[in-house]
Amino acid sequence: MEARVVVEVDGSQHATMEAADRVRTDALAAAGYLVLRFWNNEVLGDIDAVLTVIDDALANRPTAP
């Protein structure tokens, strides 16, 4: 929470919801959050790579005051 990072895991239904996802991501970004979005198959098939991306994001984000 302090790093203001949001992790979203999307299923195939989100392939048709890009506009709604973009609006939500933009609103979160405006509030100072970084949104990391992964597909279900990425999480299920290569969790180590997903965790590396999350870890890198957390290591490079300033903490909230």
C-alpha positions as CSV (number, residue, x, y, z in Angstrom):
1,M,0.0,0.0,0.0
2,E,2.8,2.4,0.9
3,A,4.3,2.0,-2.6
4,R,0.9,2.7,-4.2
5,V,1.1,-0.3,-6.5
6,V,-2.1,-2.1,-7.7
7,V,-1.8,-5.6,-9.1
8,E,-4.7,-6.7,-11.3
9,V,-5.1,-10.2,-12.7
10,D,-7.3,-10.3,-15.8
11,G,-9.2,-13.1,-17.4
12,S,-10.1,-13.4,-21.0
13,Q,-13.2,-11.2,-20.5
14,H,-10.9,-8.2,-20.1
15,A,-9.8,-8.5,-23.8
16,T,-13.1,-6.7,-24.6
17,M,-13.0,-4.3,-21.7
18,E,-9.9,-2.3,-22.7
19,A,-11.7,1.1,-22.5
20,A,-13.0,0.5,-19.0
21,D,-9.7,-0.8,-17.8
22,R,-8.0,2.3,-19.2
23,V,-10.4,4.6,-17.4
24,R,-9.8,2.8,-14.1
25,T,-6.0,2.8,-14.7
26,D,-6.0,6.5,-15.5
27,A,-8.0,7.3,-12.4
28,L,-5.6,5.2,-10.2
29,A,-2.6,6.8,-11.9
30,A,-4.0,10.3,-11.2
31,A,-4.2,9.3,-7.5
32,G,-0.6,8.3,-7.6
33,Y,-0.9,4.5,-8.1
34,L,1.0,2.3,-10.5
35,V,-1.2,-0.4,-12.0
36,L,0.4,-3.7,-12.9
37,R,-1.8,-5.8,-15.0
38,F,-1.3,-9.5,-15.7
39,W,-3.3,-12.1,-17.6
40,N,-4.4,-15.2,-15.7
41,N,-2.3,-17.4,-17.8
42,E,0.8,-15.4,-16.9
43,V,0.1,-15.8,-13.2
44,L,-0.7,-19.5,-13.6
45,G,2.1,-20.3,-16.1
46,D,5.0,-18.2,-15.0
47,I,4.4,-16.9,-11.5
48,D,8.2,-16.3,-11.0
49,A,8.2,-13.8,-13.8
50,V,5.1,-12.1,-12.5
51,L,6.6,-11.8,-9.0
52,T,9.8,-10.4,-10.5
53,V,7.9,-7.6,-12.2
54,I,6.0,-6.9,-9.0
55,D,9.2,-6.9,-6.9
56,D,11.0,-4.6,-9.4
57,A,8.0,-2.2,-9.3
58,L,8.0,-2.2,-5.5
59,A,11.8,-1.7,-5.3
60,N,11.6,1.3,-7.7
61,R,8.6,3.1,-6.2
62,P,8.8,5.8,-3.6
63,T,6.8,5.2,-0.5
64,A,3.9,7.4,0.3
65,P,4.6,10.1,2.9
